[in-house]
Amino acid sequence: MAMNSGLRVALADGQMTSDTVRKKTIVETVVERKADLLSVGAKILPVKEYPGLDIAASFPGALIGEYPLAPGSRVNFQRISWTPYGYTLYKFEARWSITAEAKIRQQAQQDQLKAMQRAAEALAFWQDKEILDNVIAAPYSTNNVTVSSGDEWNSGNPTADPESNIVDAWNNLLANGYGDSPELTRVSLVVPANVYGQLLKLNLIGNVQQRMKDYLKGTYSIDIFPTRYTDQITHPPGSLYTLASATTGISDDAYMLMYGENVGEMGVLRTNVIPMAGSTMHDTGDEEWFMRRYFAAKIQPNSSSDATNVGIAKILNVC
């Protein structure tokens, strides 16, 4: 396993033994990987690593070439307009303690594994909140589709037609988004967890009994991700605390987006300046651990005056 973060520096400075470094590397790596597996948000935006916290970025306007050109001729120089945008990576941190009593009972390893699992669940929740909050704020209104009242996907009404609603949103992305780029070959649909089961049922589609989820993937390259980040979340999974106020989440809506940096990204800090995991042994015999990750999400705006993105669509009133 490769050594990462500030652990290499700490070892060189004689602050840790190689065994301690390996343990801290394992904590950092396992928690991050488990969190990314649990997180919906980490699957719908590309992850981009940065060496610092303050990200300065910009995106180009159109560059129109000319065709056909006469032999020996050259196209006129065109200046590209660049729109700047930036964001800051913020810190997630989890702390836990392996008690002296757990060591006496030979439960330290089990307690460590359980604590790492809880840390991963908490990190996944905050990644989802950060990414989905940004997606929720940025759908391009022309792409949106509204499900008629009474035809919600979990209503049981025979006129409910999630397939048509989803395809309509996909068509809007094709018409208005980055339809001539590879992003359309990988499209994500984030849905409230309480309608996901409807998309797993067998249906007669094209004279074939198949799951709608499989049909949409095979025909339109749409991956469907259920999320519990809906209304009134006050107690994040993997935590022992309550949020100050209930979050709105995706509510009763679904969100479709193309995959790629034209839509947005999740920035993550990669540095060897500080450790991302560590432990302190107290004279009581208790061992205190921490794990941290700096990250943030950013949706690329359509322009300096339009914070939405043409690669995102919203399907309203799905449940």
C-alpha positions as a LaTeX table, in Angstrom:
\begin{tabular}{lrrr}
\hline
Residue & $x$ (\AA) & $y$ (\AA) & $z$ (\AA) \\
\hline
Met1 & 0.00 & 0.00 & 0.00 \\
Ala2 & 1.47 & 3.38 & $-0.97$ \\
Met3 & 2.30 & 5.82 & 1.82 \\
Asn4 & 0.43 & 9.11 & 1.50 \\
Ser5 & $-0.44$ & 12.48 & 3.03 \\
Gly6 & 1.70 & 13.82 & 5.87 \\
Leu7 & 2.59 & 10.35 & 7.06 \\
Arg8 & 5.73 & 10.23 & 4.93 \\
Val9 & 6.89 & 13.50 & 6.43 \\
Ala10 & 6.14 & 12.38 & 9.98 \\
Leu11 & 8.14 & 9.18 & 9.48 \\
Ala12 & 11.10 & 11.11 & 8.06 \\
Asp13 & 11.05 & 13.43 & 11.06 \\
Gly14 & 11.15 & 10.48 & 13.45 \\
Gln15 & 7.72 & 11.25 & 14.89 \\
Met16 & 6.36 & 7.76 & 14.26 \\
Thr17 & 7.46 & 4.20 & 13.80 \\
Ser18 & 6.84 & 2.53 & 10.46 \\
Asp19 & 4.16 & 0.35 & 12.10 \\
Thr20 & 2.32 & 3.47 & 13.32 \\
Val21 & 2.56 & 4.98 & 9.86 \\
Arg22 & 1.03 & 1.87 & 8.31 \\
Lys23 & $-1.86$ & 1.93 & 10.79 \\
Lys24 & $-2.59$ & 5.59 & 10.06 \\
Thr25 & $-2.35$ & 5.01 & 6.31 \\
Ile26 & $-4.82$ & 2.15 & 6.60 \\
Val27 & $-7.28$ & 4.31 & 8.57 \\
Glu28 & $-7.12$ & 7.12 & 6.02 \\
Thr29 & $-7.39$ & 4.85 & 2.99 \\
Val30 & $-10.11$ & 2.54 & 4.31 \\
Val31 & $-12.35$ & 5.35 & 5.57 \\
Glu32 & $-12.03$ & 7.32 & 2.31 \\
Arg33 & $-12.69$ & 4.30 & 0.10 \\
Lys34 & $-15.63$ & 3.09 & 2.15 \\
Ala35 & $-17.10$ & 6.60 & 2.15 \\
Asp36 & $-16.78$ & 6.88 & $-1.63$ \\
Leu37 & $-18.48$ & 3.50 & $-2.04$ \\
Leu38 & $-21.37$ & 4.61 & 0.20 \\
Ser39 & $-21.64$ & 8.10 & $-1.27$ \\
Val40 & $-23.99$ & 8.80 & $-4.17$ \\
Gly41 & $-22.41$ & 12.20 & $-4.74$ \\
Ala42 & $-18.93$ & 10.76 & $-5.29$ \\
Lys43 & $-20.31$ & 8.73 & $-8.21$ \\
Ile44 & $-22.10$ & 11.53 & $-10.08$ \\
Leu45 & $-19.31$ & 14.14 & $-10.22$ \\
Pro46 & $-15.69$ & 13.49 & $-11.18$ \\
Val47 & $-13.21$ & 13.75 & $-8.29$ \\
Lys48 & $-10.31$ & 16.12 & $-8.88$ \\
Glu49 & $-7.34$ & 16.38 & $-6.53$ \\
Tyr50 & $-5.73$ & 19.69 & $-5.56$ \\
Pro51 & $-2.62$ & 20.56 & $-3.51$ \\
Gly52 & $-4.26$ & 23.54 & $-1.77$ \\
Leu53 & $-7.54$ & 24.66 & $-0.24$ \\
Asp54 & $-8.47$ & 27.67 & $-2.40$ \\
Ile55 & $-9.27$ & 26.63 & $-5.95$ \\
Ala56 & $-9.07$ & 29.22 & $-8.72$ \\
Ala57 & $-10.62$ & 27.98 & $-11.97$ \\
Ser58 & $-12.15$ & 29.32 & $-15.16$ \\
Phe59 & $-13.97$ & 27.91 & $-18.16$ \\
Pro60 & $-13.78$ & 29.01 & $-21.80$ \\
Gly61 & $-16.45$ & 30.43 & $-24.02$ \\
Ala62 & $-17.06$ & 29.23 & $-27.58$ \\
Leu63 & $-14.28$ & 28.92 & $-30.16$ \\
Ile64 & $-15.69$ & 28.65 & $-33.66$ \\
Gly65 & $-13.35$ & 27.31 & $-36.33$ \\
Glu66 & $-13.85$ & 27.76 & $-40.08$ \\
Tyr67 & $-14.37$ & 25.13 & $-42.75$ \\
Pro68 & $-13.65$ & 24.69 & $-45.63$ \\
Leu69 & $-10.53$ & 26.83 & $-46.02$ \\
Ala70 & $-8.93$ & 27.56 & $-49.37$ \\
Pro71 & $-5.40$ & 26.14 & $-49.86$ \\
Gly72 & $-2.79$ & 28.37 & $-48.26$ \\
Ser73 & $-5.32$ & 30.37 & $-46.24$ \\
Arg74 & $-5.43$ & 30.68 & $-42.45$ \\
Val75 & $-8.32$ & 31.22 & $-40.10$ \\
Asn76 & $-8.44$ & 34.55 & $-38.32$ \\
Phe77 & $-7.23$ & 34.67 & $-34.72$ \\
Gln78 & $-10.09$ & 34.39 & $-32.24$ \\
Arg79 & $-9.88$ & 35.44 & $-28.63$ \\
Ile80 & $-11.53$ & 33.07 & $-26.16$ \\
Ser81 & $-13.52$ & 34.65 & $-23.34$ \\
Trp82 & $-12.79$ & 32.99 & $-19.97$ \\
Thr83 & $-15.23$ & 33.08 & $-17.08$ \\
Pro84 & $-13.51$ & 32.73 & $-13.69$ \\
Tyr85 & $-15.01$ & 30.82 & $-10.80$ \\
Gly86 & $-13.47$ & 29.42 & $-7.67$ \\
Tyr87 & $-14.25$ & 27.58 & $-4.47$ \\
Thr88 & $-12.68$ & 26.51 & $-1.18$ \\
Leu89 & $-12.16$ & 23.02 & 0.22 \\
Tyr90 & $-13.43$ & 22.61 & 3.77 \\
Lys91 & $-12.48$ & 20.09 & 6.44 \\
Phe92 & $-14.40$ & 17.03 & 7.52 \\
Glu93 & $-13.05$ & 15.41 & 10.67 \\
Ala94 & $-14.10$ & 12.43 & 12.78 \\
Arg95 & $-12.62$ & 11.49 & 16.16 \\
Trp96 & $-12.98$ & 8.40 & 18.27 \\
Ser97 & $-11.25$ & 6.67 & 21.17 \\
Ile98 & $-10.15$ & 3.10 & 21.79 \\
Thr99 & $-10.32$ & 2.74 & 25.55 \\
Ala100 & $-7.91$ & 1.00 & 27.86 \\
Glu101 & $-10.75$ & $-1.31$ & 28.91 \\
Ala102 & $-11.30$ & $-2.37$ & 25.28 \\
Lys103 & $-7.64$ & $-3.33$ & 25.07 \\
Ile104 & $-7.87$ & $-5.33$ & 28.30 \\
Arg105 & $-10.86$ & $-7.20$ & 26.91 \\
Gln106 & $-9.01$ & $-7.68$ & 23.59 \\
Gln107 & $-11.76$ & $-5.79$ & 21.75 \\
Ala108 & $-9.55$ & $-2.97$ & 20.48 \\
Gln109 & $-9.36$ & $-4.23$ & 16.91 \\
Gln110 & $-13.11$ & $-4.80$ & 16.68 \\
Asp111 & $-13.82$ & $-1.36$ & 18.14 \\
Gln112 & $-11.39$ & 0.24 & 15.68 \\
Leu113 & $-13.05$ & $-1.41$ & 12.68 \\
Lys114 & $-16.53$ & $-0.38$ & 13.86 \\
Ala115 & $-15.39$ & 3.18 & 14.49 \\
Met116 & $-13.83$ & 3.36 & 11.01 \\
Gln117 & $-17.11$ & 2.17 & 9.52 \\
Arg118 & $-19.01$ & 4.89 & 11.37 \\
Ala119 & $-16.45$ & 7.48 & 10.25 \\
Ala120 & $-16.93$ & 6.36 & 6.64 \\
Glu121 & $-20.72$ & 6.63 & 6.96 \\
Ala122 & $-20.44$ & 10.13 & 8.38 \\
Leu123 & $-18.01$ & 11.21 & 5.63 \\
Ala124 & $-20.33$ & 9.76 & 2.97 \\
Phe125 & $-23.27$ & 11.73 & 4.41 \\
Trp126 & $-21.41$ & 15.04 & 4.33 \\
Gln127 & $-20.06$ & 14.37 & 0.84 \\
Asp128 & $-23.59$ & 13.67 & $-0.37$ \\
Lys129 & $-24.95$ & 16.77 & 1.32 \\
Glu130 & $-22.25$ & 18.97 & $-0.21$ \\
Ile131 & $-22.54$ & 17.54 & $-3.71$ \\
Leu132 & $-26.33$ & 17.17 & $-3.86$ \\
Asp133 & $-26.93$ & 20.64 & $-2.41$ \\
Asn134 & $-24.88$ & 22.04 & $-5.30$ \\
Val135 & $-26.74$ & 19.91 & $-7.86$ \\
Ile136 & $-30.12$ & 20.91 & $-6.40$ \\
Ala137 & $-29.26$ & 24.58 & $-6.88$ \\
Ala138 & $-28.18$ & 24.28 & $-10.51$ \\
Pro139 & $-30.70$ & 22.56 & $-12.85$ \\
Tyr140 & $-31.28$ & 24.37 & $-16.13$ \\
Ser141 & $-34.99$ & 25.22 & $-16.03$ \\
Thr142 & $-35.57$ & 24.43 & $-19.73$ \\
Asn143 & $-34.50$ & 20.85 & $-19.06$ \\
Asn144 & $-37.01$ & 20.28 & $-16.25$ \\
Val145 & $-39.90$ & 17.81 & $-16.42$ \\
Thr146 & $-42.93$ & 17.82 & $-14.09$ \\
Val147 & $-44.80$ & 14.66 & $-13.15$ \\
Ser148 & $-48.56$ & 15.23 & $-13.06$ \\
Ser149 & $-50.27$ & 15.14 & $-9.67$ \\
Gly150 & $-51.61$ & 11.65 & $-9.07$ \\
Asp151 & $-49.02$ & 10.10 & $-11.40$ \\
Glu152 & $-46.15$ & 10.03 & $-8.93$ \\
Trp153 & $-43.91$ & 7.00 & $-9.52$ \\
Asn154 & $-44.95$ & 5.31 & $-6.27$ \\
Ser155 & $-48.64$ & 6.26 & $-6.51$ \\
Gly156 & $-49.78$ & 2.90 & $-7.88$ \\
Asn157 & $-51.79$ & 4.77 & $-10.51$ \\
Pro158 & $-51.72$ & 2.87 & $-13.85$ \\
Thr159 & $-51.18$ & 6.18 & $-15.65$ \\
Ala160 & $-47.90$ & 6.78 & $-13.80$ \\
Asp161 & $-45.13$ & 6.60 & $-16.41$ \\
Pro162 & $-41.64$ & 7.03 & $-14.96$ \\
Glu163 & $-40.05$ & 5.77 & $-18.18$ \\
Ser164 & $-41.53$ & 8.64 & $-20.22$ \\
Asn165 & $-40.65$ & 11.20 & $-17.55$ \\
Ile166 & $-37.04$ & 10.04 & $-17.45$ \\
Val167 & $-36.68$ & 9.88 & $-21.23$ \\
Asp168 & $-38.18$ & 13.38 & $-21.56$ \\
Ala169 & $-35.52$ & 14.72 & $-19.20$ \\
Trp170 & $-32.81$ & 12.86 & $-21.13$ \\
Asn171 & $-34.10$ & 14.33 & $-24.40$ \\
Asn172 & $-33.91$ & 17.80 & $-22.85$ \\
Leu173 & $-30.28$ & 17.19 & $-21.91$ \\
Leu174 & $-29.62$ & 16.07 & $-25.47$ \\
Ala175 & $-31.29$ & 19.18 & $-26.89$ \\
Asn176 & $-29.90$ & 21.78 & $-24.50$ \\
Gly177 & $-26.83$ & 20.29 & $-22.83$ \\
Tyr178 & $-23.49$ & 19.00 & $-24.02$ \\
Gly179 & $-25.11$ & 16.59 & $-26.45$ \\
Asp180 & $-22.13$ & 16.50 & $-28.81$ \\
Ser181 & $-19.67$ & 15.47 & $-26.11$ \\
Pro182 & $-18.90$ & 12.20 & $-24.27$ \\
Glu183 & $-20.87$ & 13.34 & $-21.22$ \\
Leu184 & $-24.11$ & 12.00 & $-22.72$ \\
Thr185 & $-22.70$ & 8.47 & $-22.70$ \\
Arg186 & $-22.68$ & 8.57 & $-18.89$ \\
Val187 & $-25.75$ & 10.07 & $-17.28$ \\
Ser188 & $-26.75$ & 9.84 & $-13.61$ \\
Leu189 & $-30.27$ & 9.93 & $-12.19$ \\
Val190 & $-30.53$ & 10.55 & $-8.45$ \\
Val191 & $-33.93$ & 9.53 & $-7.05$ \\
Pro192 & $-35.53$ & 9.51 & $-3.59$ \\
Ala193 & $-35.04$ & 6.08 & $-2.00$ \\
Asn194 & $-38.79$ & 5.53 & $-1.64$ \\
Val195 & $-39.32$ & 5.34 & $-5.43$ \\
Tyr196 & $-36.25$ & 3.26 & $-6.28$ \\
Gly197 & $-38.17$ & 0.02 & $-5.88$ \\
Gln198 & $-40.54$ & 1.03 & $-8.65$ \\
Leu199 & $-37.59$ & 1.16 & $-11.05$ \\
Leu200 & $-36.49$ & $-2.35$ & $-10.06$ \\
Lys201 & $-39.83$ & $-4.05$ & $-10.79$ \\
Leu202 & $-40.19$ & $-6.20$ & $-13.88$ \\
Asn203 & $-42.14$ & $-4.43$ & $-16.61$ \\
Leu204 & $-43.07$ & $-5.20$ & $-20.19$ \\
Ile205 & $-40.81$ & $-2.81$ & $-22.10$ \\
Gly206 & $-40.42$ & $-3.27$ & $-25.84$ \\
Asn207 & $-42.23$ & $-6.62$ & $-25.59$ \\
Val208 & $-39.56$ & $-7.84$ & $-23.16$ \\
Gln209 & $-39.95$ & $-8.42$ & $-19.42$ \\
Gln210 & $-37.14$ & $-6.37$ & $-17.90$ \\
Arg211 & $-36.34$ & $-3.99$ & $-15.08$ \\
Met212 & $-36.69$ & $-0.35$ & $-16.00$ \\
Lys213 & $-33.32$ & 0.31 & $-14.36$ \\
Asp214 & $-31.61$ & $-2.13$ & $-16.74$ \\
Tyr215 & $-33.52$ & $-0.85$ & $-19.76$ \\
Leu216 & $-32.57$ & 2.78 & $-19.08$ \\
Lys217 & $-28.92$ & 1.81 & $-18.56$ \\
Gly218 & $-28.73$ & $-0.26$ & $-21.75$ \\
Thr219 & $-30.62$ & 2.17 & $-23.97$ \\
Tyr220 & $-29.78$ & 5.62 & $-22.63$ \\
Ser221 & $-26.62$ & 5.02 & $-20.52$ \\
Ile222 & $-28.51$ & 6.23 & $-17.42$ \\
Asp223 & $-27.25$ & 5.01 & $-14.04$ \\
Ile224 & $-29.84$ & 5.32 & $-11.26$ \\
Phe225 & $-28.77$ & 6.10 & $-7.69$ \\
Pro226 & $-31.21$ & 6.11 & $-4.76$ \\
Thr227 & $-30.58$ & 8.52 & $-1.89$ \\
Arg228 & $-32.03$ & 9.00 & 1.57 \\
Tyr229 & $-30.96$ & 12.64 & 1.44 \\
Thr230 & $-34.54$ & 13.88 & 1.18 \\
Asp231 & $-36.66$ & 16.07 & 3.52 \\
Gln232 & $-36.38$ & 16.41 & 7.24 \\
Ile233 & $-33.01$ & 14.74 & 7.79 \\
Thr234 & $-31.91$ & 15.71 & 11.28 \\
His235 & $-29.80$ & 12.70 & 12.22 \\
Pro236 & $-27.01$ & 11.89 & 9.71 \\
Pro237 & $-26.18$ & 8.20 & 9.26 \\
Gly238 & $-23.10$ & 7.16 & 11.20 \\
Ser239 & $-23.32$ & 9.99 & 13.71 \\
Leu240 & $-24.35$ & 10.38 & 17.31 \\
Tyr241 & $-25.46$ & 13.99 & 16.95 \\
Thr242 & $-28.36$ & 15.89 & 15.42 \\
Leu243 & $-28.18$ & 18.63 & 12.82 \\
Ala244 & $-29.12$ & 22.09 & 14.04 \\
Ser245 & $-32.04$ & 22.12 & 11.59 \\
Ala246 & $-33.63$ & 19.66 & 9.21 \\
Thr247 & $-32.19$ & 19.65 & 5.71 \\
Thr248 & $-34.36$ & 19.99 & 2.62 \\
Gly249 & $-32.49$ & 17.45 & 0.47 \\
Ile250 & $-33.88$ & 16.48 & $-2.91$ \\
Ser251 & $-37.40$ & 16.46 & $-1.45$ \\
Asp252 & $-39.92$ & 14.85 & $-3.85$ \\
Asp253 & $-37.82$ & 15.37 & $-6.97$ \\
Ala254 & $-35.21$ & 13.50 & $-9.02$ \\
Tyr255 & $-32.12$ & 15.01 & $-10.64$ \\
Met256 & $-30.47$ & 13.95 & $-13.88$ \\
Leu257 & $-27.01$ & 15.12 & $-14.85$ \\
Met258 & $-24.29$ & 14.39 & $-17.34$ \\
Tyr259 & $-20.95$ & 13.20 & $-16.01$ \\
Gly260 & $-17.90$ & 15.35 & $-16.62$ \\
Glu261 & $-16.05$ & 18.53 & $-15.75$ \\
Asn262 & $-18.34$ & 20.53 & $-18.05$ \\
Val263 & $-20.98$ & 19.96 & $-15.37$ \\
Gly264 & $-18.95$ & 20.06 & $-12.17$ \\
Glu265 & $-16.45$ & 18.39 & $-9.92$ \\
Met266 & $-15.70$ & 17.30 & $-6.37$ \\
Gly267 & $-12.39$ & 18.80 & $-5.29$ \\
Val268 & $-10.29$ & 16.88 & $-2.76$ \\
Leu269 & $-7.11$ & 17.96 & $-1.02$ \\
Arg270 & $-4.01$ & 15.82 & $-1.61$ \\
Thr271 & $-1.00$ & 17.06 & 0.32 \\
Asn272 & 1.93 & 15.82 & 2.39 \\
Val273 & 1.98 & 18.99 & 4.49 \\
Ile274 & $-0.34$ & 17.59 & 7.17 \\
Pro275 & $-1.52$ & 14.09 & 8.11 \\
Met276 & $-5.06$ & 13.06 & 7.21 \\
Ala277 & $-5.23$ & 10.46 & 9.96 \\
Gly278 & $-3.48$ & 10.10 & 13.28 \\
Ser279 & $-3.61$ & 8.93 & 16.86 \\
Thr280 & $-2.58$ & 10.05 & 20.33 \\
Met281 & $-1.81$ & 7.66 & 23.15 \\
His282 & $-2.86$ & 9.06 & 26.52 \\
Asp283 & $-1.19$ & 8.13 & 29.78 \\
Thr284 & $-4.49$ & 6.52 & 30.82 \\
Gly285 & $-4.01$ & 3.89 & 28.11 \\
Asp286 & $-6.80$ & 5.33 & 25.95 \\
Glu287 & $-5.88$ & 5.86 & 22.28 \\
Glu288 & $-7.58$ & 8.75 & 20.48 \\
Trp289 & $-7.86$ & 8.62 & 16.68 \\
Phe290 & $-8.83$ & 11.17 & 14.07 \\
Met291 & $-9.45$ & 11.07 & 10.32 \\
Arg292 & $-9.98$ & 14.14 & 8.16 \\
Arg293 & $-10.68$ & 14.99 & 4.54 \\
Tyr294 & $-10.83$ & 18.38 & 2.86 \\
Phe295 & $-13.34$ & 18.55 & 0.02 \\
Ala296 & $-16.02$ & 20.60 & $-1.69$ \\
Ala297 & $-18.24$ & 20.43 & $-4.77$ \\
Lys298 & $-18.55$ & 22.99 & $-7.54$ \\
Ile299 & $-21.00$ & 23.11 & $-10.44$ \\
Gln300 & $-19.63$ & 24.92 & $-13.47$ \\
Pro301 & $-22.02$ & 27.82 & $-14.17$ \\
Asn302 & $-23.39$ & 28.48 & $-17.63$ \\
Ser303 & $-22.02$ & 32.03 & $-17.45$ \\
Ser304 & $-20.98$ & 34.70 & $-14.98$ \\
Ser305 & $-24.66$ & 35.71 & $-14.69$ \\
Asp306 & $-26.24$ & 32.23 & $-14.75$ \\
Ala307 & $-25.35$ & 29.78 & $-11.95$ \\
Thr308 & $-27.30$ & 26.89 & $-13.50$ \\
Asn309 & $-25.80$ & 24.25 & $-15.78$ \\
Val310 & $-27.32$ & 22.98 & $-19.03$ \\
Gly311 & $-26.10$ & 19.48 & $-18.19$ \\
Ile312 & $-28.53$ & 19.15 & $-15.24$ \\
Ala313 & $-32.27$ & 18.43 & $-15.34$ \\
Lys314 & $-34.86$ & 18.18 & $-12.57$ \\
Ile315 & $-37.86$ & 15.84 & $-12.59$ \\
Leu316 & $-40.39$ & 17.34 & $-10.22$ \\
Asn317 & $-42.99$ & 15.50 & $-8.11$ \\
Val318 & $-41.76$ & 11.93 & $-8.58$ \\
Cys319 & $-43.19$ & 10.89 & $-5.18$ \\
\hline
\end{tabular}
